[in-house]
Amino acid sequence: FRHFLIKHEIPRKAFHSSIGFFTLWLYVNGVQTRQLPLPLFAAFSMVFLNDFLRFRDPEFNRRVTKAMSFMMREKEVNEYNGTLFYLLGLTIVFAIFPKDICLMSVLLLSWADTAASTFGRQFGKYTPKITKDKSLAGSLAAFVTGVFSCYLLYGYFVPVYDATVNFPGDISWTAESSKLSVHSFALASGFIASVSEFINIFDLDDNFTIPVLSAFFLAAVVKIFHV
């Protein structure tokens, strides 16, 4: 059973997906994005230090990787952990972009990327390849999840909690301030989720590129179609 869990990366994907739910929980409890870059960078620094030390001590590396084997990929035994890039990407996004763009980038990283990986592994062999490691099945899964994430955030969470947790300027896309309807913006979000998921920039870890690229693309769409 343990082999099955590790082979299919179930604990890793469960943790990855939980970040989206945790982020929405922070949102409804009034945590502001400006409060998060420092804790995120502190966590990044601790993970970096851990990796830096274990690469220089084989016995320490063996103990860490054994304890974390259910969460780590085989290649991460001798390479920097994907969590490191996850934290760095989110640190940059939360330091630069408006609250709703930050939330969407987390949801696309947490849910759309997980969906792409899961469906790509299971059904990618039945669909054309988009890149060497990305399939049409995975991209379609990312697209659908991106559309769903947009509807969930702007169709429920923002309207319900706007008056209690948001300040002026926190929400960059609204139906009143954009030429795009929520339906058009949801489709754009799905497309951005797919594109951000399969773009490869200098072989950087997608835990870094997905939140940064998706935030940049979403912010660009908001600005271009702003009334």
C-alpha positions as CSV (number, residue, x, y, z in Angstrom):
1,F,0.0,0.0,0.0
2,R,2.9,2.4,0.9
3,H,4.5,1.6,-2.5
4,F,1.2,2.4,-4.2
5,L,0.9,5.7,-2.4
6,I,4.5,6.7,-3.2
7,K,4.3,5.5,-6.8
8,H,1.2,7.6,-7.6
9,E,2.5,10.5,-5.4
10,I,-0.8,10.6,-3.5
11,P,0.6,12.2,-0.3
12,R,2.4,14.8,-2.3
13,K,-0.6,15.6,-4.5
14,A,-2.9,15.7,-1.4
15,F,-0.5,18.2,0.3
16,H,-0.2,20.2,-3.0
17,S,-4.0,20.4,-3.3
18,S,-4.5,21.3,0.3
19,I,-2.6,24.6,-0.2
20,G,-5.5,25.9,-2.2
21,F,-8.0,25.2,0.5
22,F,-5.7,26.6,3.1
23,T,-5.3,29.8,1.1
24,L,-9.0,30.2,0.8
25,W,-9.3,29.7,4.6
26,L,-6.8,32.5,5.1
27,Y,-8.8,34.7,2.8
28,V,-12.1,34.3,4.5
29,N,-10.4,34.9,7.9
30,G,-9.1,38.3,6.7
31,V,-5.4,37.5,6.3
32,Q,-4.0,40.1,4.0
33,T,-1.5,39.3,1.2
34,R,1.0,41.9,2.5
35,Q,1.3,39.8,5.6
36,L,2.5,36.7,3.7
37,P,5.7,37.5,1.8
38,L,7.9,37.5,4.9
39,P,6.6,34.2,6.4
40,L,6.9,32.6,2.9
41,F,10.4,33.8,2.5
42,A,11.3,32.6,6.0
43,A,9.9,29.2,5.1
44,F,11.9,29.3,1.8
45,S,15.1,30.1,3.8
46,M,14.6,27.2,6.2
47,V,13.9,24.7,3.3
48,F,16.9,26.0,1.4
49,L,19.2,25.7,4.5
50,N,17.9,22.1,5.0
51,D,18.7,21.2,1.4
52,F,22.1,23.0,1.5
53,L,23.1,21.1,4.6
54,R,21.9,17.6,3.5
55,F,23.8,17.9,0.2
56,R,27.0,18.2,2.2
57,D,26.3,15.5,4.7
58,P,25.3,12.1,3.1
59,E,24.1,10.6,6.4
60,F,21.9,13.6,7.2
61,N,20.6,13.5,3.6
62,R,19.8,9.8,4.0
63,R,17.9,10.4,7.2
64,V,15.9,13.3,5.8
65,T,15.0,11.6,2.5
66,K,14.0,8.4,4.4
67,A,11.7,10.4,6.7
68,M,10.3,12.4,3.8
69,S,10.2,9.6,1.2
70,F,6.4,9.6,1.0
71,M,6.6,13.3,-0.1
72,M,9.8,13.5,-2.2
73,R,10.5,12.4,-5.7
74,E,13.5,10.3,-6.4
75,K,15.3,13.0,-8.2
76,E,15.0,15.3,-5.2
77,V,17.3,13.1,-3.2
78,N,20.2,14.9,-4.7
79,E,18.5,18.0,-6.0
80,Y,16.7,20.9,-4.4
81,N,13.2,20.1,-3.2
82,G,10.2,21.3,-5.2
83,T,8.8,22.9,-2.1
84,L,11.7,25.4,-2.3
85,F,10.5,26.6,-5.7
86,Y,6.9,26.5,-4.5
87,L,7.7,28.9,-1.7
88,L,9.9,31.2,-3.8
89,G,7.3,31.5,-6.5
90,L,4.6,32.4,-4.0
91,T,6.8,34.9,-2.2
92,I,7.3,36.8,-5.5
93,V,3.6,36.7,-6.4
94,F,2.4,37.8,-3.0
95,A,4.9,40.6,-2.9
96,I,3.9,42.1,-6.3
97,F,0.3,41.3,-7.3
98,P,-3.2,42.3,-6.1
99,K,-4.9,39.9,-3.7
100,D,-7.3,38.3,-6.2
101,I,-4.4,37.6,-8.6
102,C,-2.4,36.1,-5.8
103,L,-5.4,33.8,-4.9
104,M,-5.9,32.7,-8.4
105,S,-2.2,31.9,-8.9
106,V,-2.3,29.7,-5.8
107,L,-5.4,27.9,-7.0
108,L,-3.9,27.3,-10.4
109,L,-0.7,26.0,-8.9
110,S,-2.4,23.9,-6.2
111,W,-5.4,22.5,-8.2
112,A,-4.8,23.0,-11.9
113,D,-1.2,21.7,-11.7
114,T,-2.3,18.7,-9.7
115,A,-5.2,18.0,-12.1
116,A,-2.8,18.2,-15.0
117,S,-0.3,15.8,-13.4
118,T,-3.0,13.3,-12.4
119,F,-4.9,13.2,-15.6
120,G,-1.7,13.4,-17.7
121,R,-0.3,10.3,-16.0
122,Q,-3.5,8.4,-16.4
123,F,-4.7,9.4,-19.8
124,G,-1.8,11.2,-21.5
125,K,-0.9,8.0,-23.4
126,Y,-4.3,8.3,-25.2
127,T,-3.9,11.9,-26.3
128,P,-1.3,13.8,-28.4
129,K,1.8,15.2,-26.7
130,I,2.1,19.0,-26.5
131,T,5.7,18.9,-25.3
132,K,8.0,16.1,-24.3
133,D,6.5,15.7,-20.8
134,K,3.1,17.4,-21.3
135,S,0.0,15.8,-22.9
136,L,-3.3,17.2,-24.2
137,A,-5.1,15.3,-21.4
138,G,-3.1,17.1,-18.8
139,S,-3.6,20.5,-20.4
140,L,-7.4,19.9,-20.7
141,A,-7.5,19.0,-17.0
142,A,-5.6,22.2,-16.2
143,F,-8.0,24.2,-18.4
144,V,-11.1,22.8,-16.7
145,T,-9.7,23.3,-13.2
146,G,-8.7,26.8,-14.1
147,V,-12.2,27.7,-15.2
148,F,-13.6,26.1,-12.1
149,S,-11.2,28.0,-9.9
150,C,-12.1,31.4,-11.4
151,Y,-15.9,30.7,-11.0
152,L,-15.3,29.6,-7.4
153,L,-13.3,32.7,-6.4
154,Y,-15.2,35.4,-8.3
155,G,-18.6,33.8,-8.3
156,Y,-18.6,32.9,-4.6
157,F,-15.7,33.9,-2.3
158,V,-15.2,37.5,-3.5
159,P,-18.9,38.4,-3.5
160,V,-19.6,36.8,-0.1
161,Y,-16.6,38.0,1.8
162,D,-15.7,41.2,-0.1
163,A,-17.2,43.6,2.5
164,T,-15.5,42.0,5.4
165,V,-12.0,41.0,4.2
166,N,-11.1,43.2,1.2
167,F,-9.7,46.8,1.0
168,P,-9.9,49.1,-2.0
169,G,-7.7,47.8,-4.8
170,D,-7.5,44.3,-3.4
171,I,-9.8,42.9,-6.2
172,S,-8.5,43.8,-9.6
173,W,-11.1,42.1,-11.7
174,T,-14.8,43.0,-11.3
175,A,-17.7,42.8,-13.8
176,E,-18.1,46.6,-13.5
177,S,-14.4,47.4,-14.2
178,S,-13.8,44.9,-17.0
179,K,-14.9,44.4,-20.6
180,L,-14.8,40.7,-19.8
181,S,-17.7,38.9,-18.2
182,V,-17.0,36.4,-15.5
183,H,-17.6,33.7,-18.1
184,S,-15.0,35.1,-20.5
185,F,-12.5,35.7,-17.6
186,A,-13.1,32.1,-16.5
187,L,-12.2,30.8,-20.0
188,A,-9.1,33.1,-20.0
189,S,-8.1,31.7,-16.6
190,G,-8.5,28.1,-17.9
191,F,-6.3,28.9,-20.9
192,I,-3.7,30.6,-18.7
193,A,-3.7,27.6,-16.4
194,S,-2.9,25.3,-19.4
195,V,-0.3,27.6,-20.9
196,S,1.5,28.2,-17.5
197,E,1.5,24.5,-16.8
198,F,3.3,23.4,-20.0
199,I,5.6,26.4,-20.6
200,N,9.2,25.4,-19.8
201,I,11.6,28.3,-19.0
202,F,15.2,27.2,-18.8
203,D,14.1,23.9,-17.1
204,L,13.0,25.8,-14.0
205,D,10.8,23.9,-11.6
206,D,7.1,24.4,-12.5
207,N,6.3,25.0,-8.8
208,F,8.0,28.3,-9.5
209,T,7.0,29.1,-13.1
210,I,3.3,28.3,-12.7
211,P,2.4,30.8,-10.0
212,V,4.7,33.5,-11.4
213,L,3.5,33.1,-15.0
214,S,-0.2,32.7,-14.2
215,A,-0.1,35.8,-12.0
216,F,1.6,37.8,-14.8
217,F,-0.8,36.6,-17.5
218,L,-3.9,37.1,-15.3
219,A,-2.8,40.6,-14.4
220,A,-2.1,41.4,-18.0
221,V,-5.6,40.2,-19.0
222,V,-7.2,42.3,-16.3
223,K,-5.2,45.4,-17.4
224,I,-5.8,44.9,-21.1
225,F,-9.6,44.6,-20.7
226,H,-10.0,47.2,-17.9
227,V,-12.7,49.7,-18.7
